[in-house]
Amino acid sequence: MKPVLSRANTAHNRHEFTTGWPALLFATVGAGVGFSCLGYILGPLVVPLQEEFGWGRGEITQTSLWSSLGMAAALPLLGRLLDRYGVRRIAWISLPLFAAVLFMLSRFDSTLLLFLTLYALAGIIGVGTSAVTYSKAVVERFHNHRGLALGIMATGLGAAGLLLPPLMGTVIATYGWRGAYLTMSVLALAPLLILAVVRFPRPEESSNGPAPASQLGHLPGLTRGQAVRNREFWTLIAAFFVLGWALLTMVPHFVPMLIDNGIEPVQAALLSSLIGVGTVIGRPIVGWLLDRFYATYVAVPLFLTAAAGCLLLLLGGAEFAPLTAVLIGIGFGAEIDLMSYLSSRYFGQRDFGALYSYVYSAFMIGSAFGPVAAGYLFDAQKSYNTPLIIAAAFLVLGSAVLLTLPRFDRVPAGGAGLDDQVAVSTES
């Protein structure tokens, strides 16, 4: 059976970027300065926080654990609110609150427990600045170019990985670590400017299928009850938990590891930004490929490439850090695109916000434990060898789990791929 776009849907496809660009711009900028930026700026902050408060690296990287668990707890509620009230309303509330927490961090001068509590609060109230919100904005408005659109959105995260570490390194060198949090609190408000000046077409005015939801009776896709009874749902959760652990393990540790090897902090932050280079290069290409080839076959080689980067760093040391950063960045450039893309294809749009939030929660929990485990292992062993081995093994394991998924373009009606069943007709 070969998918064939209807004539109406082909015409509709030509207008995806024409009508959907405001939402895509908002999502791209928002992804770069939202909650995910906390992972990129933590690396340059580790050593200054160590010096001022005397905390260990394991203790400092608990921030990733507390913020990610806070977000994971709030994500299921966010998904339901997004499905009910839409992206715009949620963003107007969450963005200023997230910026306020960053400002509070810039004024911090207390105990580790309070510091971690502020990070947990950043995860809870910054949940509306996560990739779930921005992916929903894109999925609602793009169908036939969904992979490319998600890839463009994810370049916001790549740009954050490229620009934020050296920016924060420079700010910290000039104004101290408090200046870094203050700078981020201002940048976090940038998406509000787009919301204020750009009109967002309603999803049914944009691109998702040949008819608006009101004409279909309801949006295509699985309900929450149907999805949790499907193997695909639990396979995605398991795969992205271990991939989240692996891909985020070394991001906050990259800068301190380079400093340990005698590299100046600003130069170390600049080298760390090469992760962003790999991500910026990888994400649009991955998105373009997702629209043309089976998604898992596109992403798995990239995850295995990131595993090879971890092993290079393990065997070759800091002199391989630039190459490793690019390789990890390329793998990091695939996971958000793939996670949102596969969720939309297997679950459809009906309860996309809620169902994607569960998958993203699993990813966040994995990404929370990876850096913390690496920090404590370093404190115990004074080496990152074990964390690098675990990260490489988890990248291979996550890839293997993804390969067990049935192809969403070959699943019988009533299972996965309901989004596609409404958008395409078939011929033998």
Number of C-alpha atoms within 10 A of each C-alpha: 9 11 14 13 16 15 10 12 20 15 13 19 21 13 15 21 17 11 19 23 19 20 28 24 19 23 29 27 24 30 29 28 27 31 25 20 20 22 21 25 25 23 25 33 24 22 20 17 18 14 10 10 12 12 14 17 23 19 18 25 26 22 25 27 25 25 28 30 24 24 29 25 17 19 29 21 15 25 24 17 17 24 16 11 10 18 21 16 13 17 23 16 14 19 25 18 20 24 26 20 20 24 20 16 22 19 13 14 13 9 10 15 10 13 19 20 16 20 26 21 20 25 31 23 23 28 31 31 27 26 27 28 26 26 30 25 26 29 26 21 27 27 25 23 21 26 29 23 29 31 29 25 31 32 26 26 29 30 23 29 28 26 21 26 31 22 20 28 24 20 20 20 16 11 11 17 22 21 20 27 26 19 17 21 25 15 16 25 20 17 23 18 10 18 17 9 9 13 10 19 14 13 20 15 16 23 30 27 27 21 17 16 16 9 9 11 8 11 21 22 26 24 16 15 9 13 19 13 10 15 11 22 22 14 18 24 19 19 23 30 24 26 31 27 27 34 28 24 25 24 23 27 24 22 30 20 20 21 19 12 13 11 16 13 23 21 17 25 29 23 23 32 30 25 32 30 23 25 33 27 17 24 33 23 17 27 28 18 18 25 17 13 10 13 22 17 14 17 24 22 15 24 30 22 21 27 26 18 25 30 19 19 20 20 11 11 15 20 12 15 24 17 18 27 26 25 28 29 33 27 28 28 33 26 23 23 29 24 20 24 22 22 23 29 21 27 28 24 27 20 23 31 29 23 28 30 27 23 26 28 25 25 27 27 25 25 26 27 25 27 30 26 19 26 27 20 18 20 15 10 11 10 15 19 18 14 23 22 15 17 26 22 18 23 28 21 18 24 22 13 15 19 14 11 14 13 15 19 17 12 13 11 9 11 17 28 25 25 22 21 20 17 20 17 14 11 7 5
